[in-house]
């Protein structure tokens, strides 16, 4: 028998619409010192399957959601290995004990060689700056208040540029934060700029910003919930409405209900060719930026499936599109999971479709290169769900299972908080999902197949990451209701590392990303703070 949500479950989920009881102070006035000079190039870390570095993103190896503009989620930086003595530091964030930092961005080195971590939280919203070595919270501020009153992922994704300016999308605006004292690691936070989106950048008065990333020519790219894609220069002197360019995927239909238009519930990705990849509740889209204007290069249908369950944050795909394949690779894709009852991994040709390519099945778009059911090892499975971005490295894709054992319990709570209740129940061993699967593309045969399945590991809601240096996939997992870091071999799928965090709800990742920090540590957003798993010091990758 599946247990109903307890009072403790619902108390934890009272964060919806909450405000910070003893919240951080307002941001300090913006500094007047100029940022570092523009650098036209950057050096790509030497590592397997590394995408080209983006010269406009922080020089840290992890400057935005899902690490980089490709949104691959994998890193060439070292992380704890099998057999390492690992310690865990707990970083408690001020304010609500339930607010979770979904994405952490690491700064470029300061003059003393040290770094800070920047992060934003949602429901309630706040910006935090943390010393990566000590875990001390340097400063916390509140963004400009919005009318947002229910659970939303607006503000979950952020972006740190090469000047260490943090861009955060909050409802109908993008706010920029940085050091009040430029170049000082312990400086308080300053709000540097705020761009309120004009009507042409929104599809209706209730639209709000969702995803954000950086183009390779230095523009902040964003997508709104109701399908507006925009770009604006990251340089603060041009970060304004005059230089904002937009494209509305729902042009002329903004008065229609959500079910009749494209709705976006994930972040976005970009490549060095100007492609901006946006998956909606109805289509997978490549929006093209040529430095002057946005246009729709292609749009392809996929299996969006039934209306979203409690685990899903929106209709259709639950994953930020991953860019797969670099300029040196023959085959180049964009990767998502679809919204079918039995979820599929889907690879779509991101450039021109090969002339001899045939649809993978009757009625399917020729844009689809492969479509593989994800069963997590259960041949009789009829329903699987993942609300995480696909982890990619080279032509390998890794997916985690987020399906509760019985989602009917979610029918007992209001729809607007079902994702949070689902996250809370993910820590209950009687409800927790189990399973991780690796699927590879094979260029010679131009097919996909399952490489391995781990049926027992439980990563209920964390976005996994990979260190190609250690060869391990990391994710915040649960074992018998106790949370901790799981390290899974990319080669074999076996769990080879496990470090305890704590019982639910303290260690619950609540849809937050697991990330490889630049100092060989693994950072994990959790309810009310961050778990930092520290291993032995190892040198970072060489640069080329």
Secondary structure, DSSP 8 states (H G I E B T S, - for coil): ------HHHHHHGGGTT---TT--EE-B----S------S----B--TT-----TTB-TTS--BTTBSTT---EESS----TT---EEEEEE-SS-TT--EEEEEE----TTS--EEEEEETTTTEEEEEETTT--EEEEEE----S--S---TTT-EEEBTT--EEEEETTEEEEEEESSTT-TT--EEEEEEEE--GGGSSSTT--EEEEEE-TTSEEEEEETTSEEEEEESSGGG-SGGG-EEEETTTT-TTS-GGGS----S--EE-TTSEEEEE-SSEEEEEEE-SS-EEEEEEEE----SS--SS-SSSS--S--EEE--TT-S--EEEEE--SSB-EEEEEESS---TT---SSTTS-TTEEEEEE--TT-TT---B---S--EEETTEEEEE----S-GGGGGGS-GGGHHHHHHHHTTSTTT----EEEEEEETTTTEEEEEEEESS---SS-B-EEETTTTEEEEEEEETTEEEEEEEETTT--EEEEEEEEETTTT--TT-BEEE-TTSEEEEEETTEEEEEE--------B-
